[in-house]
Amino acid sequence: MNPFSVEALLRYWSDAEIGVSVIVLMNLFGALILGSIVGYERSYRSRAAGMRTLGLVCMGSAVLTVVCGYPHLWYGGYAAVLGFDGTTRVI
């Protein structure tokens, strides 16, 4: 069987993984939008950092927070078993 077939992909992605992926994408998109709004206001007032800069900075910080926020779904769940406390440390 072809490993790139639709059936193989559907077996790989469970409902929990799809749900977490949607949540992660929504968090990243929301951070990009909010950072861009703040960046637009700063560029409107002729400040140094603009839309692109603040949008990417907000998105980067959201990536770190989201990765640490779902440790049981990253690295095969080993982070949750080992008692990873990265969420509170990142925040």
PyMOL Python script that loads the backbone (N, CA, C, O; Angstrom):
from pymol import cmd

cmd.read_pdbstr("""\
ATOM      1  N   MET A   1       0.839  -1.178   0.000  1.00  0.00           N
ATOM      2  CA  MET A   1       0.000   0.000   0.000  1.00  0.00           C
ATOM      3  C   MET A   1       0.887   1.246   0.000  1.00  0.00           C
ATOM      4  O   MET A   1       1.972   1.252   0.582  1.00  0.00           O
ATOM      5  N   ASN A   2       0.421   2.263  -0.642  1.00  0.00           N
ATOM      6  CA  ASN A   2       1.137   3.525  -0.735  1.00  0.00           C
ATOM      7  C   ASN A   2       1.091   4.258   0.616  1.00  0.00           C
ATOM      8  O   ASN A   2       0.005   4.470   1.155  1.00  0.00           O
ATOM      9  N   PRO A   3       2.248   4.647   1.172  1.00  0.00           N
ATOM     10  CA  PRO A   3       2.213   5.317   2.484  1.00  0.00           C
ATOM     11  C   PRO A   3       1.631   6.730   2.420  1.00  0.00           C
ATOM     12  O   PRO A   3       1.335   7.320   3.459  1.00  0.00           O
ATOM     13  N   PHE A   4       1.466   7.273   1.225  1.00  0.00           N
ATOM     14  CA  PHE A   4       0.916   8.623   1.081  1.00  0.00           C
ATOM     15  C   PHE A   4      -0.529   8.607   0.615  1.00  0.00           C
ATOM     16  O   PHE A   4      -1.040   9.628   0.153  1.00  0.00           O
ATOM     17  N   SER A   5      -1.189   7.474   0.727  1.00  0.00           N
ATOM     18  CA  SER A   5      -2.582   7.392   0.315  1.00  0.00           C
ATOM     19  C   SER A   5      -3.474   8.033   1.382  1.00  0.00           C
ATOM     20  O   SER A   5      -3.051   8.269   2.513  1.00  0.00           O
ATOM     21  N   VAL A   6      -4.689   8.298   0.996  1.00  0.00           N
ATOM     22  CA  VAL A   6      -5.643   8.937   1.906  1.00  0.00           C
ATOM     23  C   VAL A   6      -5.948   8.025   3.091  1.00  0.00           C
ATOM     24  O   VAL A   6      -6.087   8.498   4.219  1.00  0.00           O
ATOM     25  N   GLU A   7      -6.052   6.724   2.841  1.00  0.00           N
ATOM     26  CA  GLU A   7      -6.353   5.788   3.920  1.00  0.00           C
ATOM     27  C   GLU A   7      -5.230   5.754   4.961  1.00  0.00           C
ATOM     28  O   GLU A   7      -5.484   5.699   6.165  1.00  0.00           O
ATOM     29  N   ALA A   8      -3.978   5.787   4.473  1.00  0.00           N
ATOM     30  CA  ALA A   8      -2.843   5.773   5.400  1.00  0.00           C
ATOM     31  C   ALA A   8      -2.803   7.051   6.228  1.00  0.00           C
ATOM     32  O   ALA A   8      -2.485   7.010   7.417  1.00  0.00           O
ATOM     33  N   LEU A   9      -3.121   8.176   5.615  1.00  0.00           N
ATOM     34  CA  LEU A   9      -3.138   9.442   6.358  1.00  0.00           C
ATOM     35  C   LEU A   9      -4.272   9.475   7.373  1.00  0.00           C
ATOM     36  O   LEU A   9      -4.102   9.994   8.476  1.00  0.00           O
ATOM     37  N   LEU A  10      -5.428   8.927   7.009  1.00  0.00           N
ATOM     38  CA  LEU A  10      -6.545   8.904   7.946  1.00  0.00           C
ATOM     39  C   LEU A  10      -6.279   7.985   9.134  1.00  0.00           C
ATOM     40  O   LEU A  10      -6.742   8.259  10.241  1.00  0.00           O
ATOM     41  N   ARG A  11      -5.544   6.905   8.918  1.00  0.00           N
ATOM     42  CA  ARG A  11      -5.185   6.041  10.040  1.00  0.00           C
ATOM     43  C   ARG A  11      -4.167   6.711  10.950  1.00  0.00           C
ATOM     44  O   ARG A  11      -4.167   6.483  12.160  1.00  0.00           O
ATOM     45  N   TYR A  12      -3.304   7.531  10.378  1.00  0.00           N
ATOM     46  CA  TYR A  12      -2.261   8.182  11.176  1.00  0.00           C
ATOM     47  C   TYR A  12      -2.846   9.275  12.061  1.00  0.00           C
ATOM     48  O   TYR A  12      -2.493   9.366  13.237  1.00  0.00           O
ATOM     49  N   TRP A  13      -3.720  10.093  11.525  1.00  0.00           N
ATOM     50  CA  TRP A  13      -4.277  11.222  12.271  1.00  0.00           C
ATOM     51  C   TRP A  13      -5.496  10.777  13.057  1.00  0.00           C
ATOM     52  O   TRP A  13      -6.508  10.397  12.469  1.00  0.00           O
ATOM     53  N   SER A  14      -5.412  10.818  14.376  1.00  0.00           N
ATOM     54  CA  SER A  14      -6.565  10.508  15.213  1.00  0.00           C
ATOM     55  C   SER A  14      -7.349  11.790  15.464  1.00  0.00           C
ATOM     56  O   SER A  14      -6.898  12.880  15.114  1.00  0.00           O
ATOM     57  N   ASP A  15      -8.513  11.655  16.067  1.00  0.00           N
ATOM     58  CA  ASP A  15      -9.344  12.827  16.347  1.00  0.00           C
ATOM     59  C   ASP A  15      -8.662  13.781  17.321  1.00  0.00           C
ATOM     60  O   ASP A  15      -8.790  14.998  17.189  1.00  0.00           O
ATOM     61  N   ALA A  16      -7.942  13.239  18.293  1.00  0.00           N
ATOM     62  CA  ALA A  16      -7.253  14.092  19.265  1.00  0.00           C
ATOM     63  C   ALA A  16      -6.139  14.894  18.601  1.00  0.00           C
ATOM     64  O   ALA A  16      -5.951  16.069  18.913  1.00  0.00           O
ATOM     65  N   GLU A  17      -5.406  14.272  17.695  1.00  0.00           N
ATOM     66  CA  GLU A  17      -4.320  14.985  17.011  1.00  0.00           C
ATOM     67  C   GLU A  17      -4.857  16.072  16.098  1.00  0.00           C
ATOM     68  O   GLU A  17      -4.271  17.150  16.009  1.00  0.00           O
ATOM     69  N   ILE A  18      -5.953  15.806  15.427  1.00  0.00           N
ATOM     70  CA  ILE A  18      -6.558  16.822  14.570  1.00  0.00           C
ATOM     71  C   ILE A  18      -7.077  17.977  15.417  1.00  0.00           C
ATOM     72  O   ILE A  18      -6.910  19.139  15.046  1.00  0.00           O
ATOM     73  N   GLY A  19      -7.704  17.672  16.545  1.00  0.00           N
ATOM     74  CA  GLY A  19      -8.209  18.737  17.422  1.00  0.00           C
ATOM     75  C   GLY A  19      -7.104  19.621  17.957  1.00  0.00           C
ATOM     76  O   GLY A  19      -7.243  20.844  17.987  1.00  0.00           O
ATOM     77  N   VAL A  20      -6.003  19.013  18.381  1.00  0.00           N
ATOM     78  CA  VAL A  20      -4.885  19.795  18.899  1.00  0.00           C
ATOM     79  C   VAL A  20      -4.244  20.616  17.778  1.00  0.00           C
ATOM     80  O   VAL A  20      -3.837  21.756  18.003  1.00  0.00           O
ATOM     81  N   SER A  21      -4.154  20.051  16.583  1.00  0.00           N
ATOM     82  CA  SER A  21      -3.582  20.801  15.465  1.00  0.00           C
ATOM     83  C   SER A  21      -4.421  22.019  15.127  1.00  0.00           C
ATOM     84  O   SER A  21      -3.881  23.079  14.811  1.00  0.00           O
ATOM     85  N   VAL A  22      -5.735  21.876  15.190  1.00  0.00           N
ATOM     86  CA  VAL A  22      -6.623  23.018  14.931  1.00  0.00           C
ATOM     87  C   VAL A  22      -6.453  24.075  16.018  1.00  0.00           C
ATOM     88  O   VAL A  22      -6.409  25.268  15.720  1.00  0.00           O
ATOM     89  N   ILE A  23      -6.357  23.646  17.276  1.00  0.00           N
ATOM     90  CA  ILE A  23      -6.158  24.597  18.370  1.00  0.00           C
ATOM     91  C   ILE A  23      -4.831  25.329  18.223  1.00  0.00           C
ATOM     92  O   ILE A  23      -4.760  26.541  18.429  1.00  0.00           O
ATOM     93  N   VAL A  24      -3.784  24.599  17.866  1.00  0.00           N
ATOM     94  CA  VAL A  24      -2.467  25.220  17.686  1.00  0.00           C
ATOM     95  C   VAL A  24      -2.510  26.229  16.552  1.00  0.00           C
ATOM     96  O   VAL A  24      -1.993  27.337  16.699  1.00  0.00           O
ATOM     97  N   LEU A  25      -3.113  25.874  15.425  1.00  0.00           N
ATOM     98  CA  LEU A  25      -3.196  26.805  14.296  1.00  0.00           C
ATOM     99  C   LEU A  25      -4.035  28.042  14.635  1.00  0.00           C
ATOM    100  O   LEU A  25      -3.704  29.152  14.218  1.00  0.00           O
ATOM    101  N   MET A  26      -5.115  27.849  15.390  1.00  0.00           N
ATOM    102  CA  MET A  26      -5.929  28.996  15.786  1.00  0.00           C
ATOM    103  C   MET A  26      -5.156  29.915  16.726  1.00  0.00           C
ATOM    104  O   MET A  26      -5.258  31.136  16.615  1.00  0.00           O
ATOM    105  N   ASN A  27      -4.381  29.342  17.654  1.00  0.00           N
ATOM    106  CA  ASN A  27      -3.559  30.163  18.543  1.00  0.00           C
ATOM    107  C   ASN A  27      -2.513  30.948  17.764  1.00  0.00           C
ATOM    108  O   ASN A  27      -2.299  32.130  18.031  1.00  0.00           O
ATOM    109  N   LEU A  28      -1.863  30.301  16.807  1.00  0.00           N
ATOM    110  CA  LEU A  28      -0.836  30.981  16.021  1.00  0.00           C
ATOM    111  C   LEU A  28      -1.431  32.074  15.149  1.00  0.00           C
ATOM    112  O   LEU A  28      -0.867  33.163  15.038  1.00  0.00           O
ATOM    113  N   PHE A  29      -2.568  31.787  14.530  1.00  0.00           N
ATOM    114  CA  PHE A  29      -3.212  32.791  13.686  1.00  0.00           C
ATOM    115  C   PHE A  29      -3.708  33.972  14.524  1.00  0.00           C
ATOM    116  O   PHE A  29      -3.594  35.123  14.102  1.00  0.00           O
ATOM    117  N   GLY A  30      -4.255  33.692  15.703  1.00  0.00           N
ATOM    118  CA  GLY A  30      -4.701  34.764  16.592  1.00  0.00           C
ATOM    119  C   GLY A  30      -3.551  35.631  17.061  1.00  0.00           C
ATOM    120  O   GLY A  30      -3.681  36.852  17.137  1.00  0.00           O
ATOM    121  N   ALA A  31      -2.417  35.005  17.379  1.00  0.00           N
ATOM    122  CA  ALA A  31      -1.242  35.780  17.796  1.00  0.00           C
ATOM    123  C   ALA A  31      -0.724  36.638  16.656  1.00  0.00           C
ATOM    124  O   ALA A  31      -0.306  37.775  16.870  1.00  0.00           O
ATOM    125  N   LEU A  32      -0.751  36.096  15.442  1.00  0.00           N
ATOM    126  CA  LEU A  32      -0.311  36.878  14.280  1.00  0.00           C
ATOM    127  C   LEU A  32      -1.217  38.074  14.050  1.00  0.00           C
ATOM    128  O   LEU A  32      -0.730  39.172  13.780  1.00  0.00           O
ATOM    129  N   ILE A  33      -2.516  37.884  14.152  1.00  0.00           N
ATOM    130  CA  ILE A  33      -3.475  38.974  13.943  1.00  0.00           C
ATOM    131  C   ILE A  33      -3.315  40.048  15.024  1.00  0.00           C
ATOM    132  O   ILE A  33      -3.243  41.237  14.714  1.00  0.00           O
ATOM    133  N   LEU A  34      -3.260  39.629  16.292  1.00  0.00           N
ATOM    134  CA  LEU A  34      -3.149  40.608  17.374  1.00  0.00           C
ATOM    135  C   LEU A  34      -1.816  41.348  17.330  1.00  0.00           C
ATOM    136  O   LEU A  34      -1.773  42.554  17.576  1.00  0.00           O
ATOM    137  N   GLY A  35      -0.729  40.644  17.020  1.00  0.00           N
ATOM    138  CA  GLY A  35       0.567  41.299  16.888  1.00  0.00           C
ATOM    139  C   GLY A  35       0.599  42.267  15.727  1.00  0.00           C
ATOM    140  O   GLY A  35       1.235  43.318  15.807  1.00  0.00           O
ATOM    141  N   SER A  36      -0.085  41.919  14.640  1.00  0.00           N
ATOM    142  CA  SER A  36      -0.144  42.814  13.487  1.00  0.00           C
ATOM    143  C   SER A  36      -0.957  44.067  13.791  1.00  0.00           C
ATOM    144  O   SER A  36      -0.636  45.152  13.304  1.00  0.00           O
ATOM    145  N   ILE A  37      -2.003  43.922  14.591  1.00  0.00           N
ATOM    146  CA  ILE A  37      -2.804  45.094  14.970  1.00  0.00           C
ATOM    147  C   ILE A  37      -1.967  46.050  15.807  1.00  0.00           C
ATOM    148  O   ILE A  37      -1.990  47.260  15.578  1.00  0.00           O
ATOM    149  N   VAL A  38      -1.225  45.515  16.777  1.00  0.00           N
ATOM    150  CA  VAL A  38      -0.355  46.366  17.594  1.00  0.00           C
ATOM    151  C   VAL A  38       0.741  46.982  16.722  1.00  0.00           C
ATOM    152  O   VAL A  38       1.082  48.154  16.882  1.00  0.00           O
ATOM    153  N   GLY A  39       1.290  46.189  15.802  1.00  0.00           N
ATOM    154  CA  GLY A  39       2.322  46.704  14.898  1.00  0.00           C
ATOM    155  C   GLY A  39       1.798  47.779  13.976  1.00  0.00           C
ATOM    156  O   GLY A  39       2.510  48.737  13.674  1.00  0.00           O
ATOM    157  N   TYR A  40       0.558  47.637  13.521  1.00  0.00           N
ATOM    158  CA  TYR A  40      -0.037  48.676  12.675  1.00  0.00           C
ATOM    159  C   TYR A  40      -0.176  49.983  13.448  1.00  0.00           C
ATOM    160  O   TYR A  40       0.092  51.062  12.919  1.00  0.00           O
ATOM    161  N   GLU A  41      -0.598  49.871  14.700  1.00  0.00           N
ATOM    162  CA  GLU A  41      -0.735  51.085  15.520  1.00  0.00           C
ATOM    163  C   GLU A  41       0.620  51.749  15.721  1.00  0.00           C
ATOM    164  O   GLU A  41       0.724  52.975  15.689  1.00  0.00           O
ATOM    165  N   ARG A  42       1.649  50.948  15.927  1.00  0.00           N
ATOM    166  CA  ARG A  42       2.995  51.506  16.117  1.00  0.00           C
ATOM    167  C   ARG A  42       3.529  52.132  14.826  1.00  0.00           C
ATOM    168  O   ARG A  42       4.161  53.188  14.864  1.00  0.00           O
ATOM    169  N   SER A  43       3.279  51.491  13.696  1.00  0.00           N
ATOM    170  CA  SER A  43       3.748  52.086  12.442  1.00  0.00           C
ATOM    171  C   SER A  43       2.933  53.324  12.083  1.00  0.00           C
ATOM    172  O   SER A  43       3.447  54.231  11.428  1.00  0.00           O
ATOM    173  N   TYR A  44       1.671  53.374  12.500  1.00  0.00           N
ATOM    174  CA  TYR A  44       0.836  54.553  12.267  1.00  0.00           C
ATOM    175  C   TYR A  44       1.366  55.752  13.046  1.00  0.00           C
ATOM    176  O   TYR A  44       1.284  56.890  12.583  1.00  0.00           O
ATOM    177  N   ARG A  45       1.909  55.490  14.231  1.00  0.00           N
ATOM    178  CA  ARG A  45       2.478  56.555  15.053  1.00  0.00           C
ATOM    179  C   ARG A  45       3.971  56.742  14.823  1.00  0.00           C
ATOM    180  O   ARG A  45       4.635  57.418  15.608  1.00  0.00           O
ATOM    181  N   SER A  46       4.506  56.156  13.763  1.00  0.00           N
ATOM    182  CA  SER A  46       5.918  56.290  13.347  1.00  0.00           C
ATOM    183  C   SER A  46       6.892  55.791  14.413  1.00  0.00           C
ATOM    184  O   SER A  46       7.897  56.444  14.692  1.00  0.00           O
ATOM    185  N   ARG A  47       6.599  54.656  14.996  1.00  0.00           N
ATOM    186  CA  ARG A  47       7.510  54.017  15.946  1.00  0.00           C
ATOM    187  C   ARG A  47       8.396  53.035  15.198  1.00  0.00           C
ATOM    188  O   ARG A  47       8.231  52.829  13.996  1.00  0.00           O
ATOM    189  N   ALA A  48       9.343  52.428  15.917  1.00  0.00           N
ATOM    190  CA  ALA A  48      10.368  51.608  15.270  1.00  0.00           C
ATOM    191  C   ALA A  48       9.821  50.282  14.725  1.00  0.00           C
ATOM    192  O   ALA A  48       9.979  50.013  13.534  1.00  0.00           O
ATOM    193  N   ALA A  49       9.196  49.463  15.539  1.00  0.00           N
ATOM    194  CA  ALA A  49       8.751  48.137  15.111  1.00  0.00           C
ATOM    195  C   ALA A  49       7.386  48.240  14.440  1.00  0.00           C
ATOM    196  O   ALA A  49       6.501  48.949  14.920  1.00  0.00           O
ATOM    197  N   GLY A  50       7.222  47.527  13.327  1.00  0.00           N
ATOM    198  CA  GLY A  50       5.992  47.617  12.563  1.00  0.00           C
ATOM    199  C   GLY A  50       5.166  46.343  12.614  1.00  0.00           C
ATOM    200  O   GLY A  50       5.306  45.517  13.516  1.00  0.00           O
ATOM    201  N   MET A  51       4.296  46.211  11.612  1.00  0.00           N
ATOM    202  CA  MET A  51       3.363  45.096  11.569  1.00  0.00           C
ATOM    203  C   MET A  51       4.064  43.751  11.453  1.00  0.00           C
ATOM    204  O   MET A  51       3.764  42.828  12.211  1.00  0.00           O
ATOM    205  N   ARG A  52       4.986  43.634  10.521  1.00  0.00           N
ATOM    206  CA  ARG A  52       5.651  42.345  10.317  1.00  0.00           C
ATOM    207  C   ARG A  52       6.447  41.924  11.543  1.00  0.00           C
ATOM    208  O   ARG A  52       6.393  40.772  11.972  1.00  0.00           O
ATOM    209  N   THR A  53       7.184  42.874  12.096  1.00  0.00           N
ATOM    210  CA  THR A  53       8.044  42.555  13.229  1.00  0.00           C
ATOM    211  C   THR A  53       7.229  42.079  14.423  1.00  0.00           C
ATOM    212  O   THR A  53       7.502  41.012  14.974  1.00  0.00           O
ATOM    213  N   LEU A  54       6.245  42.848  14.822  1.00  0.00           N
ATOM    214  CA  LEU A  54       5.463  42.473  16.000  1.00  0.00           C
ATOM    215  C   LEU A  54       4.577  41.263  15.738  1.00  0.00           C
ATOM    216  O   LEU A  54       4.328  40.475  16.651  1.00  0.00           O
ATOM    217  N   GLY A  55       4.096  41.101  14.506  1.00  0.00           N
ATOM    218  CA  GLY A  55       3.318  39.913  14.179  1.00  0.00           C
ATOM    219  C   GLY A  55       4.150  38.647  14.316  1.00  0.00           C
ATOM    220  O   GLY A  55       3.679  37.653  14.869  1.00  0.00           O
ATOM    221  N   LEU A  56       5.384  38.675  13.817  1.00  0.00           N
ATOM    222  CA  LEU A  56       6.253  37.503  13.913  1.00  0.00           C
ATOM    223  C   LEU A  56       6.734  37.257  15.338  1.00  0.00           C
ATOM    224  O   LEU A  56       6.872  36.104  15.748  1.00  0.00           O
ATOM    225  N   VAL A  57       6.989  38.309  16.092  1.00  0.00           N
ATOM    226  CA  VAL A  57       7.404  38.138  17.490  1.00  0.00           C
ATOM    227  C   VAL A  57       6.274  37.521  18.302  1.00  0.00           C
ATOM    228  O   VAL A  57       6.515  36.612  19.097  1.00  0.00           O
ATOM    229  N   CYS A  58       5.060  37.991  18.121  1.00  0.00           N
ATOM    230  CA  CYS A  58       3.914  37.424  18.839  1.00  0.00           C
ATOM    231  C   CYS A  58       3.673  35.981  18.422  1.00  0.00           C
ATOM    232  O   CYS A  58       3.345  35.143  19.262  1.00  0.00           O
ATOM    233  N   MET A  59       3.830  35.681  17.143  1.00  0.00           N
ATOM    234  CA  MET A  59       3.634  34.317  16.681  1.00  0.00           C
ATOM    235  C   MET A  59       4.720  33.394  17.227  1.00  0.00           C
ATOM    236  O   MET A  59       4.430  32.251  17.582  1.00  0.00           O
ATOM    237  N   GLY A  60       5.949  33.860  17.301  1.00  0.00           N
ATOM    238  CA  GLY A  60       7.029  33.052  17.860  1.00  0.00           C
ATOM    239  C   GLY A  60       6.830  32.748  19.331  1.00  0.00           C
ATOM    240  O   GLY A  60       7.085  31.631  19.779  1.00  0.00           O
ATOM    241  N   SER A  61       6.379  33.734  20.079  1.00  0.00           N
ATOM    242  CA  SER A  61       6.130  33.479  21.498  1.00  0.00           C
ATOM    243  C   SER A  61       4.927  32.564  21.684  1.00  0.00           C
ATOM    244  O   SER A  61       4.889  31.780  22.632  1.00  0.00           O
ATOM    245  N   ALA A  62       3.946  32.652  20.792  1.00  0.00           N
ATOM    246  CA  ALA A  62       2.801  31.743  20.867  1.00  0.00           C
ATOM    247  C   ALA A  62       3.220  30.310  20.548  1.00  0.00           C
ATOM    248  O   ALA A  62       2.680  29.371  21.132  1.00  0.00           O
ATOM    249  N   VAL A  63       4.172  30.126  19.632  1.00  0.00           N
ATOM    250  CA  VAL A  63       4.668  28.779  19.324  1.00  0.00           C
ATOM    251  C   VAL A  63       5.296  28.160  20.556  1.00  0.00           C
ATOM    252  O   VAL A  63       5.011  27.007  20.880  1.00  0.00           O
ATOM    253  N   LEU A  64       6.142  28.900  21.246  1.00  0.00           N
ATOM    254  CA  LEU A  64       6.784  28.366  22.447  1.00  0.00           C
ATOM    255  C   LEU A  64       5.770  28.018  23.526  1.00  0.00           C
ATOM    256  O   LEU A  64       5.884  26.979  24.176  1.00  0.00           O
ATOM    257  N   THR A  65       4.790  28.871  23.716  1.00  0.00           N
ATOM    258  CA  THR A  65       3.790  28.632  24.742  1.00  0.00           C
ATOM    259  C   THR A  65       2.893  27.450  24.394  1.00  0.00           C
ATOM    260  O   THR A  65       2.559  26.651  25.269  1.00  0.00           O
ATOM    261  N   VAL A  66       2.499  27.330  23.126  1.00  0.00           N
ATOM    262  CA  VAL A  66       1.615  26.242  22.724  1.00  0.00           C
ATOM    263  C   VAL A  66       2.339  24.901  22.780  1.00  0.00           C
ATOM    264  O   VAL A  66       1.749  23.903  23.193  1.00  0.00           O
ATOM    265  N   VAL A  67       3.605  24.858  22.374  1.00  0.00           N
ATOM    266  CA  VAL A  67       4.359  23.609  22.434  1.00  0.00           C
ATOM    267  C   VAL A  67       4.512  23.162  23.878  1.00  0.00           C
ATOM    268  O   VAL A  67       4.412  21.970  24.169  1.00  0.00           O
ATOM    269  N   CYS A  68       4.752  24.093  24.781  1.00  0.00           N
ATOM    270  CA  CYS A  68       4.870  23.733  26.197  1.00  0.00           C
ATOM    271  C   CYS A  68       3.502  23.513  26.843  1.00  0.00           C
ATOM    272  O   CYS A  68       3.424  22.903  27.909  1.00  0.00           O
ATOM    273  N   GLY A  69       2.445  23.986  26.234  1.00  0.00           N
ATOM    274  CA  GLY A  69       1.109  23.836  26.792  1.00  0.00           C
ATOM    275  C   GLY A  69       0.493  22.477  26.563  1.00  0.00           C
ATOM    276  O   GLY A  69      -0.424  22.093  27.289  1.00  0.00           O
ATOM    277  N   TYR A  70       0.967  21.735  25.575  1.00  0.00           N
ATOM    278  CA  TYR A  70       0.445  20.405  25.268  1.00  0.00           C
ATOM    279  C   TYR A  70       1.568  19.375  25.301  1.00  0.00           C
ATOM    280  O   TYR A  70       1.865  18.766  24.274  1.00  0.00           O
ATOM    281  N   PRO A  71       2.204  19.164  26.460  1.00  0.00           N
ATOM    282  CA  PRO A  71       3.355  18.244  26.487  1.00  0.00           C
ATOM    283  C   PRO A  71       2.976  16.788  26.290  1.00  0.00           C
ATOM    284  O   PRO A  71       3.809  15.993  25.852  1.00  0.00           O
ATOM    285  N   HIS A  72       1.736  16.416  26.602  1.00  0.00           N
ATOM    286  CA  HIS A  72       1.327  15.023  26.445  1.00  0.00           C
ATOM    287  C   HIS A  72       1.150  14.633  24.990  1.00  0.00           C
ATOM    288  O   HIS A  72       1.043  13.444  24.690  1.00  0.00           O
ATOM    289  N   LEU A  73       1.114  15.589  24.080  1.00  0.00           N
ATOM    290  CA  LEU A  73       0.965  15.277  22.665  1.00  0.00           C
ATOM    291  C   LEU A  73       2.255  15.457  21.878  1.00  0.00           C
ATOM    292  O   LEU A  73       2.281  15.174  20.680  1.00  0.00           O
ATOM    293  N   TRP A  74       3.317  15.915  22.511  1.00  0.00           N
ATOM    294  CA  TRP A  74       4.596  16.100  21.831  1.00  0.00           C
ATOM    295  C   TRP A  74       5.549  15.007  22.277  1.00  0.00           C
ATOM    296  O   TRP A  74       5.455  14.520  23.404  1.00  0.00           O
ATOM    297  N   TYR A  75       6.433  14.631  21.434  1.00  0.00           N
ATOM    298  CA  TYR A  75       7.490  13.655  21.722  1.00  0.00           C
ATOM    299  C   TYR A  75       6.926  12.336  22.221  1.00  0.00           C
ATOM    300  O   TYR A  75       7.522  11.703  23.092  1.00  0.00           O
ATOM    301  N   GLY A  76       5.813  11.919  21.699  1.00  0.00           N
ATOM    302  CA  GLY A  76       5.233  10.645  22.069  1.00  0.00           C
ATOM    303  C   GLY A  76       4.675  10.590  23.478  1.00  0.00           C
ATOM    304  O   GLY A  76       4.454   9.497  23.999  1.00  0.00           O
ATOM    305  N   GLY A  77       4.442  11.716  24.106  1.00  0.00           N
ATOM    306  CA  GLY A  77       3.899  11.756  25.456  1.00  0.00           C
ATOM    307  C   GLY A  77       4.931  11.593  26.543  1.00  0.00           C
ATOM    308  O   GLY A  77       4.573  11.529  27.719  1.00  0.00           O
ATOM    309  N   TYR A  78       6.208  11.522  26.191  1.00  0.00           N
ATOM    310  CA  TYR A  78       7.250  11.331  27.205  1.00  0.00           C
ATOM    311  C   TYR A  78       7.432  12.556  28.090  1.00  0.00           C
ATOM    312  O   TYR A  78       7.859  12.422  29.236  1.00  0.00           O
ATOM    313  N   ALA A  79       7.121  13.736  27.591  1.00  0.00           N
ATOM    314  CA  ALA A  79       7.299  14.943  28.399  1.00  0.00           C
ATOM    315  C   ALA A  79       6.339  14.945  29.583  1.00  0.00           C
ATOM    316  O   ALA A  79       6.703  15.385  30.673  1.00  0.00           O
ATOM    317  N   ALA A  80       5.122  14.458  29.379  1.00  0.00           N
ATOM    318  CA  ALA A  80       4.147  14.417  30.480  1.00  0.00           C
ATOM    319  C   ALA A  80       4.521  13.355  31.504  1.00  0.00           C
ATOM    320  O   ALA A  80       4.296  13.541  32.700  1.00  0.00           O
ATOM    321  N   VAL A  81       5.087  12.249  31.051  1.00  0.00           N
ATOM    322  CA  VAL A  81       5.478  11.176  31.969  1.00  0.00           C
ATOM    323  C   VAL A  81       6.650  11.615  32.840  1.00  0.00           C
ATOM    324  O   VAL A  81       6.724  11.249  34.013  1.00  0.00           O
ATOM    325  N   LEU A  82       7.556  12.389  32.278  1.00  0.00           N
ATOM    326  CA  LEU A  82       8.736  12.826  33.013  1.00  0.00           C
ATOM    327  C   LEU A  82       8.456  14.006  33.935  1.00  0.00           C
ATOM    328  O   LEU A  82       9.351  14.442  34.660  1.00  0.00           O
ATOM    329  N   GLY A  83       7.239  14.529  33.923  1.00  0.00           N
ATOM    330  CA  GLY A  83       6.894  15.639  34.797  1.00  0.00           C
ATOM    331  C   GLY A  83       7.391  16.981  34.269  1.00  0.00           C
ATOM    332  O   GLY A  83       7.881  17.807  35.039  1.00  0.00           O
ATOM    333  N   PHE A  84       7.270  17.199  32.981  1.00  0.00           N
ATOM    334  CA  PHE A  84       7.710  18.440  32.352  1.00  0.00           C
ATOM    335  C   PHE A  84       6.842  19.593  32.833  1.00  0.00           C
ATOM    336  O   PHE A  84       5.619  19.547  32.708  1.00  0.00           O
ATOM    337  N   ASP A  85       7.468  20.622  33.381  1.00  0.00           N
ATOM    338  CA  ASP A  85       6.749  21.776  33.906  1.00  0.00           C
ATOM    339  C   ASP A  85       7.093  23.021  33.099  1.00  0.00           C
ATOM    340  O   ASP A  85       7.319  24.091  33.664  1.00  0.00           O
ATOM    341  N   GLY A  86       7.131  22.879  31.797  1.00  0.00           N
ATOM    342  CA  GLY A  86       7.547  23.974  30.936  1.00  0.00           C
ATOM    343  C   GLY A  86       6.515  25.065  30.768  1.00  0.00           C
ATOM    344  O   GLY A  86       6.868  26.212  30.493  1.00  0.00           O
ATOM    345  N   THR A  87       5.246  24.734  30.928  1.00  0.00           N
ATOM    346  CA  THR A  87       4.194  25.737  30.694  1.00  0.00           C
ATOM    347  C   THR A  87       4.319  26.898  31.654  1.00  0.00           C
ATOM    348  O   THR A  87       4.314  28.051  31.223  1.00  0.00           O
ATOM    349  N   THR A  88       4.429  26.631  32.925  1.00  0.00           N
ATOM    350  CA  THR A  88       4.516  27.716  33.882  1.00  0.00           C
ATOM    351  C   THR A  88       5.856  28.449  33.766  1.00  0.00           C
ATOM    352  O   THR A  88       5.921  29.649  34.033  1.00  0.00           O
ATOM    353  N   ARG A  89       6.900  27.765  33.382  1.00  0.00           N
ATOM    354  CA  ARG A  89       8.185  28.421  33.223  1.00  0.00           C
ATOM    355  C   ARG A  89       8.221  29.328  32.010  1.00  0.00           C
ATOM    356  O   ARG A  89       8.853  30.384  32.041  1.00  0.00           O
ATOM    357  N   VAL A  90       7.538  28.920  30.924  1.00  0.00           N
ATOM    358  CA  VAL A  90       7.498  29.761  29.726  1.00  0.00           C
ATOM    359  C   VAL A  90       6.659  30.993  29.977  1.00  0.00           C
ATOM    360  O   VAL A  90       7.036  32.097  29.584  1.00  0.00           O
ATOM    361  N   ILE A  91       5.518  30.813  30.633  1.00  0.00           N
ATOM    362  CA  ILE A  91       4.618  31.950  30.867  1.00  0.00           C
ATOM    363  C   ILE A  91       5.281  32.909  31.823  1.00  0.00           C
ATOM    364  O   ILE A  91       4.703  33.941  32.163  1.00  0.00           O
TER     365      ILE A  91
END
""", "prot")
cmd.dss("prot")
cmd.show_as("cartoon", "prot")
cmd.util.cbc("prot")
cmd.orient("prot")
